[in-house]
Amino acid sequence: MPVRVDVRPELLDWARARSGITDEAWSERFAYVDNWMTGDKRPTFKQLEKFAQQTHTPFGMLLLPEPPIEPVPITDFRSVTSAAPEQPTANLLDTIYVCQQRQEWFRDFARSQGADPLPFVASATLETAPVAVAAAIAEKLGWNADTRRAQRTWSDALTALRHAAEDLGILVMISGVAGVGNDKHRALNVEEFRGFALVDPLAPLVFVNGRDSKAAQVFTLVHELAHIWLGEGGVSDIAPESLDGVAVERWCNRVAAEVIVPMAEFRALFQPTTALTTELDRLARHFKVSTLTILVRIREAGFLSWDEFRTAFAAERERVMAFKRPASGGGDFYNTLFTYVGRRFAESIVASTLEGTTLYRDASRLLGFTSQSTFDGAAARLGYA
């Protein structure tokens, strides 16, 4: 007869909240847990192990006398909003953990290559004018009216900014799923976080939640770059239109807004006599940002009062949500992989593995696959035929 395990109901509740699984999905997949909660049945070790695996919970934690406290391992700016969750989900934690592992590997790799610290990391303070920092970031990225004009779509703009940041030595990772691999059951929640930055003089890393719209990802990417310049990383969920938040987040928002929608250019282009929605759509296409970001810049330029802005913002958010499309999937596998882990990271770890410096098992673990043929395909795509 199988051995059964006593599990406290509060641990099961904790695992459910930590998993980030929606109520609907939970009802479909975990209806049997109700009997464990009431004490009518007790799980076997195998059943509990399967439950732990499906909820991405360390098995041993389910045997504790009370739910553990799992703080986010980096500064958590999400706590400044009322919508911030009481505890981080397993998806957020695992994403941070794997990015920290990748950063640690790349830091050691950079040292082995004799790399110098990147001079722009922590080169600003909160006392530095956001406009000045924005100008420095834009110059480093080569992001100006001409380069922006060359981007046909928001996706093109995001790709161009990502490549420019990687060329500077910044690891940029954009993914809509947690951890490593491509587990569609572990979709990241934009309402939990939009991105985070891990500051390091040799291996600065920026992660962007790929479940967000491309326009929103553009803003998040530049917002996290501002964190790198400031030298203070952490998890962010502050939207460009937010007026709340700690000083660091407000400062990074101002920097990001000036990089992607320079106020001088914006003032020259804005047509106050044109219908507002027409202007929002036109300028969002021009600057490759969201209409909500444009709306904020209109207010900051003094064309809307606070009450007018609040009314317009509510209406525009409703309009955006009505036309919001789900995140697309598919596409070229290797292009997707290089977006998930960052092309700079992929090139470095593949080269190191082929040279015999990094073990294949470590490379495959950090890249998120185990197949030798997949590794060979990635190497070939990167030019290591």
C-alpha positions as CSV (number, residue, x, y, z in Angstrom):
1,M,0.0,0.0,0.0
2,P,1.4,3.4,-1.0
3,V,2.6,5.7,1.8
4,R,0.4,8.8,2.2
5,V,1.6,12.2,3.3
6,D,0.2,14.8,5.6
7,V,0.2,18.2,3.9
8,R,-1.1,21.3,5.6
9,P,-3.9,23.1,3.6
10,E,-2.1,26.4,3.9
11,L,0.9,24.9,2.0
12,L,-1.4,23.8,-0.8
13,D,-2.9,27.3,-0.9
14,W,0.5,28.8,-1.0
15,A,1.6,26.5,-3.8
16,R,-1.5,27.5,-5.8
17,A,-0.9,31.2,-5.4
18,R,2.8,30.8,-6.2
19,S,2.1,28.8,-9.3
20,G,0.4,31.7,-11.0
21,I,-2.1,29.3,-12.6
22,T,-5.4,30.9,-13.4
23,D,-8.6,29.9,-11.5
24,E,-10.1,28.4,-14.6
25,A,-7.0,26.3,-15.4
26,W,-6.8,25.3,-11.7
27,S,-10.3,24.0,-11.7
28,E,-9.7,21.9,-14.8
29,R,-6.3,20.5,-13.8
30,F,-6.4,20.3,-10.0
31,A,-9.9,19.5,-8.9
32,Y,-8.6,16.5,-6.9
33,V,-6.7,18.8,-4.6
34,D,-10.0,19.8,-3.0
35,N,-10.0,16.5,-1.2
36,W,-6.5,17.1,0.2
37,M,-7.6,20.6,1.4
38,T,-10.5,19.2,3.4
39,G,-8.6,16.2,4.7
40,D,-10.9,13.7,3.1
41,K,-7.9,12.2,1.3
42,R,-4.2,12.4,1.7
43,P,-1.8,12.4,-1.3
44,T,0.8,9.7,-1.9
45,F,4.4,10.7,-2.3
46,K,4.1,10.2,-6.0
47,Q,0.9,12.3,-6.2
48,L,2.5,15.0,-4.2
49,E,5.7,14.9,-6.4
50,K,3.5,15.3,-9.5
51,F,1.6,18.2,-7.9
52,A,4.9,19.9,-7.0
53,Q,6.2,19.4,-10.6
54,Q,3.0,20.8,-12.1
55,T,2.9,23.8,-9.9
56,H,6.7,24.4,-10.1
57,T,7.1,24.1,-6.4
58,P,10.1,22.6,-4.7
59,F,8.8,19.3,-3.2
60,G,10.5,19.8,0.2
61,M,8.7,23.1,0.7
62,L,5.3,21.3,0.7
63,L,6.4,19.3,3.8
64,L,7.2,22.4,5.8
65,P,5.0,23.3,8.9
66,E,4.0,26.7,7.3
67,P,4.4,28.5,4.0
68,P,7.9,29.9,3.5
69,I,8.6,33.5,2.6
70,E,10.2,33.8,-0.8
71,P,11.4,37.3,-1.4
72,V,12.4,38.4,-4.9
73,P,16.2,38.1,-5.0
74,I,16.6,41.6,-6.5
75,T,15.1,45.0,-5.7
76,D,11.3,44.8,-6.2
77,F,9.8,48.0,-7.4
78,R,6.5,46.3,-7.9
79,S,5.5,47.0,-4.3
80,V,4.8,50.6,-5.2
81,T,1.5,49.7,-6.9
82,S,-1.7,48.5,-5.3
83,A,-1.9,45.8,-8.0
84,A,1.4,44.2,-7.0
85,P,0.9,40.6,-5.9
86,E,1.6,39.7,-2.2
87,Q,4.1,37.1,-3.3
88,P,6.1,36.5,-6.4
89,T,5.0,33.7,-8.6
90,A,7.2,30.7,-9.5
91,N,7.3,32.1,-13.0
92,L,8.8,35.4,-12.0
93,L,11.3,33.8,-9.5
94,D,12.4,31.1,-12.0
95,T,12.9,33.7,-14.7
96,I,15.1,35.9,-12.4
97,Y,17.1,32.8,-11.3
98,V,17.9,31.7,-14.8
99,C,18.9,35.2,-15.8
100,Q,21.2,35.5,-12.8
101,Q,22.8,32.2,-13.8
102,R,23.3,33.4,-17.4
103,Q,24.7,36.7,-16.1
104,E,27.1,34.8,-13.8
105,W,28.3,32.7,-16.7
106,F,28.8,35.7,-18.9
107,R,30.6,37.7,-16.2
108,D,33.2,34.9,-15.9
109,F,33.4,34.6,-19.7
110,A,34.0,38.4,-20.0
111,R,36.7,38.3,-17.4
112,S,38.4,35.4,-19.2
113,Q,38.4,37.5,-22.4
114,G,40.0,40.4,-20.5
115,A,36.9,42.7,-20.9
116,D,37.0,46.1,-19.3
117,P,34.0,47.4,-17.2
118,L,31.4,49.2,-19.3
119,P,31.8,52.9,-18.6
120,F,28.1,53.8,-18.8
121,V,27.0,51.3,-16.1
122,A,26.1,53.4,-13.0
123,S,27.3,56.6,-14.8
124,A,24.2,58.6,-13.6
125,T,22.4,59.4,-10.4
126,L,18.9,60.4,-9.5
127,E,20.3,64.0,-9.5
128,T,21.3,63.7,-13.1
129,A,18.8,65.4,-15.4
130,P,16.7,62.7,-17.2
131,V,17.1,64.7,-20.5
132,A,20.9,64.5,-20.3
133,V,20.8,60.7,-19.6
134,A,18.3,60.2,-22.4
135,A,20.6,62.0,-24.8
136,A,23.6,59.8,-23.7
137,I,21.5,56.6,-24.1
138,A,20.2,57.7,-27.5
139,E,23.7,58.5,-28.7
140,K,25.1,55.2,-27.5
141,L,22.2,53.3,-29.2
142,G,22.4,55.4,-32.3
143,W,18.7,56.1,-31.9
144,N,17.5,59.3,-33.6
145,A,14.9,60.5,-36.0
146,D,16.6,58.9,-39.0
147,T,17.1,55.5,-37.4
148,R,13.5,55.5,-36.1
149,R,12.2,56.5,-39.5
150,A,13.9,53.4,-41.0
151,Q,11.8,51.1,-38.8
152,R,8.6,50.0,-40.6
153,T,6.9,48.5,-37.5
154,W,7.0,48.5,-33.8
155,S,8.6,45.0,-34.0
156,D,11.3,46.4,-36.2
157,A,12.0,49.2,-33.8
158,L,12.2,46.7,-30.9
159,T,14.6,44.5,-32.8
160,A,16.8,47.5,-33.8
161,L,17.0,48.7,-30.2
162,R,17.7,45.3,-28.9
163,H,20.6,44.8,-31.3
164,A,22.0,48.2,-30.5
165,A,21.9,47.5,-26.8
166,E,23.6,44.2,-27.3
167,D,26.3,45.8,-29.4
168,L,27.1,48.0,-26.4
169,G,27.8,44.9,-24.3
170,I,24.3,44.6,-22.6
171,L,22.7,41.2,-22.4
172,V,19.1,41.6,-23.6
173,M,16.6,38.8,-23.2
174,I,12.9,39.0,-24.2
175,S,10.6,36.1,-23.4
176,G,7.0,35.5,-22.7
177,V,7.5,32.2,-20.8
178,A,9.2,31.5,-17.5
179,G,12.6,29.9,-16.9
180,V,14.3,28.1,-19.8
181,G,12.8,26.4,-22.8
182,N,9.5,27.2,-24.4
183,D,6.9,25.9,-22.0
184,K,3.6,27.6,-23.2
185,H,2.0,26.6,-19.9
186,R,4.3,29.0,-18.1
187,A,3.3,32.2,-19.7
188,L,4.5,35.3,-17.9
189,N,1.9,37.7,-16.5
190,V,2.3,41.4,-17.6
191,E,0.2,42.4,-14.6
192,E,2.9,40.9,-12.3
193,F,5.9,42.5,-14.0
194,R,7.0,44.1,-17.3
195,G,10.7,43.7,-17.0
196,F,13.8,43.8,-14.8
197,A,17.5,44.8,-14.9
198,L,20.5,43.1,-13.3
199,V,23.3,45.6,-13.0
200,D,26.9,44.5,-13.4
201,P,29.9,46.4,-14.8
202,L,30.9,43.5,-17.0
203,A,27.6,41.8,-17.7
204,P,24.6,44.1,-17.4
205,L,21.4,42.3,-18.2
206,V,17.9,43.5,-19.2
207,F,14.9,41.2,-19.3
208,V,11.6,42.3,-21.1
209,N,8.3,40.5,-20.6
210,G,7.5,39.3,-24.1
211,R,3.8,38.9,-23.3
212,D,3.4,42.6,-23.5
213,S,2.6,44.4,-26.8
214,K,5.6,45.3,-29.0
215,A,5.0,49.0,-28.4
216,A,5.0,48.4,-24.6
217,Q,8.2,46.3,-24.9
218,V,10.0,49.2,-26.7
219,F,9.3,51.4,-23.6
220,T,10.2,48.7,-21.1
221,L,13.5,47.9,-22.8
222,V,14.6,51.6,-22.7
223,H,13.2,51.9,-19.1
224,E,15.5,49.0,-18.1
225,L,18.4,50.5,-19.9
226,A,17.9,53.6,-17.7
227,H,18.2,51.3,-14.7
228,I,21.6,50.2,-16.1
229,W,22.8,53.8,-16.5
230,L,21.6,54.5,-13.0
231,G,23.3,51.4,-11.6
232,E,20.2,50.3,-9.6
233,G,18.5,47.2,-11.0
234,G,15.3,45.5,-10.0
235,V,11.9,44.3,-11.0
236,S,9.5,46.8,-12.7
237,D,5.9,46.9,-13.5
238,I,5.5,50.6,-13.9
239,A,3.7,51.5,-17.2
240,P,4.8,54.6,-19.1
241,E,1.6,56.3,-18.2
242,S,2.0,55.7,-14.4
243,L,2.3,58.7,-12.1
244,D,3.0,56.6,-9.1
245,G,6.1,54.8,-8.0
246,V,9.3,55.4,-6.1
247,A,11.8,58.0,-7.3
248,V,13.9,55.5,-9.2
249,E,11.0,54.3,-11.3
250,R,9.7,57.8,-12.0
251,W,13.2,58.8,-13.0
252,C,13.6,55.8,-15.4
253,N,10.2,56.5,-16.9
254,R,11.2,60.1,-17.7
255,V,14.5,59.0,-19.2
256,A,12.8,56.3,-21.4
257,A,10.1,58.8,-22.5
258,E,12.7,61.3,-23.7
259,V,14.7,58.6,-25.5
260,I,11.9,57.3,-27.6
261,V,9.7,60.4,-27.8
262,P,12.0,63.4,-27.5
263,M,10.0,66.4,-26.4
264,A,11.5,68.9,-28.8
265,E,10.6,66.7,-31.8
266,F,7.2,65.9,-30.3
267,R,6.3,69.5,-29.9
268,A,7.2,70.2,-33.5
269,L,5.0,67.3,-34.8
270,F,2.0,67.6,-32.5
271,Q,-1.1,69.1,-34.1
272,P,-3.4,70.3,-31.3
273,T,-6.3,71.1,-33.6
274,T,-6.5,67.6,-35.0
275,A,-8.8,65.0,-33.4
276,L,-7.0,63.4,-30.4
277,T,-7.4,59.8,-31.4
278,T,-6.1,60.7,-34.9
279,E,-3.0,62.3,-33.4
280,L,-2.5,59.4,-31.0
281,D,-2.5,56.9,-33.8
282,R,-0.3,59.0,-36.1
283,L,2.3,59.9,-33.5
284,A,2.4,56.3,-32.1
285,R,3.2,55.1,-35.6
286,H,5.9,57.8,-36.0
287,F,7.7,57.2,-32.7
288,K,6.9,53.4,-32.6
289,V,5.4,53.6,-29.1
290,S,2.0,53.0,-27.6
291,T,-0.8,55.6,-27.9
292,L,-0.8,55.8,-24.1
293,T,2.8,56.9,-24.1
294,I,1.9,59.6,-26.6
295,L,-1.0,60.7,-24.5
296,V,1.4,61.1,-21.5
297,R,3.7,63.2,-23.6
298,I,0.7,65.4,-24.7
299,R,0.0,66.0,-21.0
300,E,3.6,66.7,-20.2
301,A,3.8,69.1,-23.1
302,G,1.0,71.1,-21.5
303,F,-1.7,70.5,-24.1
304,L,-4.0,68.7,-21.6
305,S,-5.1,69.6,-18.1
306,W,-5.0,66.9,-15.5
307,D,-8.8,66.3,-15.7
308,E,-8.7,66.2,-19.5
309,F,-5.8,63.8,-19.3
310,R,-7.6,61.4,-16.9
311,T,-10.7,61.4,-19.1
312,A,-8.7,60.9,-22.3
313,F,-6.6,58.2,-20.7
314,A,-9.6,56.1,-19.5
315,A,-11.1,56.3,-23.0
316,E,-7.9,55.4,-24.8
317,R,-7.2,52.5,-22.5
318,E,-10.7,51.1,-23.3
319,R,-10.0,51.6,-27.0
320,V,-6.6,49.9,-26.8
321,M,-8.1,46.9,-24.9
322,A,-10.8,46.5,-27.5
323,F,-8.3,46.0,-30.2
324,K,-5.7,44.2,-28.2
325,R,-4.4,41.0,-30.0
326,P,-3.0,38.0,-28.2
327,A,0.7,37.4,-28.3
328,S,1.7,35.7,-31.5
329,G,3.6,32.4,-31.5
330,G,5.6,30.4,-34.1
331,G,8.3,31.9,-36.3
332,D,11.8,30.7,-36.8
333,F,13.0,28.5,-33.9
334,Y,16.5,29.9,-33.8
335,N,15.5,33.5,-34.1
336,T,13.1,32.9,-31.2
337,L,15.9,31.3,-29.2
338,F,18.2,34.2,-29.8
339,T,15.5,36.6,-28.7
340,Y,14.8,34.5,-25.5
341,V,18.4,34.2,-24.4
342,G,19.9,37.2,-26.3
343,R,22.1,36.8,-29.3
344,R,25.2,38.1,-27.5
345,F,24.8,35.5,-24.8
346,A,24.1,32.7,-27.3
347,E,27.2,33.6,-29.5
348,S,29.4,33.7,-26.4
349,I,28.3,30.4,-24.8
350,V,28.2,28.5,-28.1
351,A,31.8,29.7,-29.0
352,S,33.0,28.8,-25.5
353,T,31.5,25.3,-25.7
354,L,33.0,24.6,-29.2
355,E,36.4,25.7,-27.8
356,G,36.0,23.2,-25.0
357,T,36.0,25.9,-22.2
358,T,32.3,25.4,-21.3
359,L,30.8,21.9,-20.8
360,Y,28.0,21.1,-23.3
361,R,25.7,20.2,-20.4
362,D,26.1,23.7,-18.9
363,A,25.5,25.3,-22.3
364,S,22.4,23.3,-23.0
365,R,21.0,24.0,-19.5
366,L,21.5,27.8,-19.9
367,L,20.2,27.8,-23.5
368,G,17.2,25.7,-22.6
369,F,17.5,22.6,-24.7
370,T,19.3,19.2,-24.5
371,S,19.4,18.0,-28.1
372,Q,22.8,17.9,-29.8
373,S,21.3,18.6,-33.1
374,T,19.6,21.7,-31.8
375,F,23.0,22.9,-30.4
376,D,24.6,22.2,-33.8
377,G,21.8,24.1,-35.5
378,A,22.3,27.1,-33.3
379,A,26.0,27.0,-33.8
380,A,25.5,26.9,-37.6
381,R,23.1,29.7,-37.5
382,L,25.6,31.8,-35.6
383,G,28.3,31.1,-38.2
384,Y,30.1,28.2,-36.5
385,A,29.7,25.7,-39.2
